[in-house]
Amino acid sequence: MLTHRLIAGVLTIMLVLAPASAAAQDGFSLRVETSVSCDKATLTATAEGGTGPYNLSWGFGDEDIPLQTDIDGFPVTVDHMYPASGEYVWTLSSTDSANATAEVTGTIVIDGPVVTLTSEPFPPMVVLENGQATVNFSTEVSGGIGPYAFTWDLDGDGSADPADGSGAASFTYTAVGKYQASVQVTDDCGLMGSDTLPIVVIDPDEEACHPMAQRIADGVSMLFPSQAEQLYTCEDIFDMVRGGLTGSQLGFGRLWHAYKLAQIIEDLTWEEIRDWKLDGNGWGGLTQLNRFAELLGEHGIRELVGLVISGDATIGEIRHSVRSVLRYEADFDDALARLGDGMSPGELGRFYRTAQDLELDPDQLDTYLAEGVSLQELTHAARLAERSDSDWIQVAEAHTAGYSWGEIGKAQRLADDGDWMSVLDTGIRDTREQVRDEERTDREEDRSNRGQERLERTADQLAARYDVSDQEVLDLYHGTCAQDWGCVRKELRSQSHSEDNPDHGQNTAARLAKQYGVSESEVQSLYDDICGGSWSCVRADLRNKSGRGGGKKPKD
């Protein structure tokens, strides 16, 4: 098990979430099952297809740096501690040893207590009567794991006030002024949530509006007319809080937060931001859409909000589309449409990455996919083409025509001139046999050449040793001695001894006369007169006259 962060002494209550998976067109896919114990999430990943080892990159959706790991195989499990309650979008991407990739994403919910503090009366603006005013508080808690512990600070002095430990409390104020009443709720896992209410205690002789309502009214009115539809009074805001807008108590927090966001999201009005929250959407989703709009440039926040409100796209689909735009220069509308048609985020990333690698636009890639060629096959075709310095389209078409990757690879290795398609047309077996025949012929020629070189080298050595021509040695080798070097050496030694022995002169003259086609008397005359008794001189003279060259020249 790979452990990102560990914690001890935590009550283990497992909440099993729906497993997430991503199918890959290239045959490599990931599946992740998640479980939550308090603030610790456990994610277990398995894979189908792919070839180990694998590189993994875990993103947990909080501010922690993504976890990079290398593994030999699946399954693999990681634990991650989250800093607080909330909804976190995690991702897992993996690359195998063959450079195939897969990605999967999902959501982890750390379900700590969500606290809503309310009062009677509400909003809590009370009038002193006989020097005192009492406010009764109650707490609504959702999420987390009970039992809950409640800590109250009802006069805002920073110190806990005595209470019975329940979700209800009461406090009597005795002086005019503004107070902050708050409650902090801790669940059995140690996760905390809190809420605060501003309390206003007024003098019975004064007319006053709730200061928080006045603060919101003043702030929103400053946004008019570009980001507020009207000017607001304190009474307008106070009426909204009491239920005049929704029919139920609203609270100051949402209205004030909408005002703060309006200062950041300049392309939406305060009313639009307020209504986004009232429709049940989260502030975090709105800030994400604003960031996406800034990254896209051509698609404003109002357009993105409209897509979510209309149900045409989810925030997650917009997020993955923006990621494709930034990573692969994809068209945002095209990416969003593909997700809407059922393509998973992992498939979307692989689609655009393949298009980018192969320098195709999405429509061209769609054409190949429609013909039954998968992304994995196209990627493999590109790899084979790179190895052989050929066109990947030609490789893909050959595979589509029925040739296996192995046959194409063999054809590329057999084609010395790069024309591997001709090898496929001829047939791998026939081409391999032709190559073997050519290699066999080359080896035989090489052996013949080396043999001839050795023959000539030996003839040259013997010619130098016995003072005869190379040709005379070769004539002996191929003639009298029938390719027997021992015989050649014996003959040359015999000739050398014969020349040094006067009794054998007549035999030598007869042999030379026969060899060069002259009379014995001519040979003898050369020996006696011109060459002064040197048979080497006689041979040289006869060679020169016959055109064979080499040997010694006659003496003067």
MOPE-V635394 format. One record per helix or strand of 3 or more residues. SS is the DSSP state (@ for helix, = for strand). FROM is the first residue (numbers start at 1). TO is the last residue. Records with the same first field share a line. If there is no record, write none. Layout:
BEGIN
SS=FROM-TO  FROM-TO
END
This chain:
BEGIN
==14-16  20-22  29-37  40-48  54-59  67-71  76-81  86-95  101-110  114-120  125-127  132-142  149-153  168-173  177-186  192-202
@=211-221  234-244  252-264  270-278  283-296  301-310  315-328  332-340  345-357  362-370  375-388  392-400  405-414  420-426  428-466  470-478  485-500  502-516  520-530  535-546
END
